[in-house]
Amino acid sequence: MGDPEASARLRATGERIETLLDASGAGGVVARERAEELVRLVTDLYGAGLERILDIVYDAGHLTDEVLAALAADDLAASLLLVHGLHPYDVGTRVEQALDEVRPYLGSHGGDVELLEVGEDGTVRLRLLGSCDGCPSSSVTLKLAVEGAIEAAAPEITGIVVEDAPREAGPTEGAETLIPVSSLRVRLGDPSAEPDGTTPSWERLPDLDDLGPGATRILDVAGTSVLVCRIDSELFGYLDRCPRCESSMRGAALSRRLGAAVGDAVVRCPGCRAHFDVRRAGACLDDDADPALHLTPVPLLTQSGVTSVAVAVPVPT
């Protein structure tokens, strides 16, 4: 998947190019058009060179399926091939691979997502399966998990349409889809702010290699306090707020329920001693608690060795 630090530097380079193009607009329309033409010509030149290289390697019999898979798995190589229309995998395959990346997170909430088709107009049609088992997780962060993965893998996609999963015996009262349909019926790339003046964003987490299995940690991520729990090799994230006593989860301990299977994990609030199921969307396990009580989960995704969390950040003014 490439060197995470190198990928970060390349992203910074791309952002710098955008900044320079924007700055060229200060010199007037002509200056902006000339700068954009220069970038376009250089891009076309390198694209033609990449295509020629692939043709030569193919004619030599060395462009095997294994080599194509390795190119597609490398962030830099895949990005260059994608820009020039040379990516070895079609849009549908890349979207499916993107969904595979977020399925572990969706699965932790009792749900899944199915790719129905990619339309000729670039619209992706999905079907959401399962539910959060009564846990109304943030539609914004779930939306971001799915959209972000698809947009990164297939930036040419123009929109996402989500269909409700068919029910075997009619709709169940109070049932909700894992991700509300309205939250995904949008065009990718259209920024939108929440009523509180924030917008969801992926923020990189610090290195958590020293966080051992069964441990928890409170992190400040772009002004949001996040509880991170490690179960074996898996990471789970929740907002740092106990829904029962509304206090911080700092100092929370992980344990296994008596007689439960290996891998079962319960986190206990250090304030009110309430217990929450880490693997099942933070649902409260106490008999005397409101069944609707749950920790608020946040998506955690690891790509190229870098773990990021989706949190709400203020919209720039």
ABEGO torsion letter per residue (X at the ends): XEBAAAAAAAAAAAAAAAAAAAAAAAAEAAAAAAAAAAAAAAAAAAAAAAAAAAAAAAAAGABBAAAAAAAAABAAAAAAAAAAGABABBAAAAAAAAAAAAAAAAAAAGBBBBBABBBAAGBBBBBBBEBAGGBBBBAAAAAAAAAAAAAAABAABABBBBBBBBBAAEBBBGBBBABBAAAABBBBGBBBBBAAGBBBBBBBBBBAAABBBGBBBBBBBGGBBBBBBBBEABBBBBBBBBAAAGBBABGBBBBBBBGBBBGBBBBBBAAAGBBBBAABGGBBABAABBAABBBBBBBBBBBGGBBBBBBBBBBBX
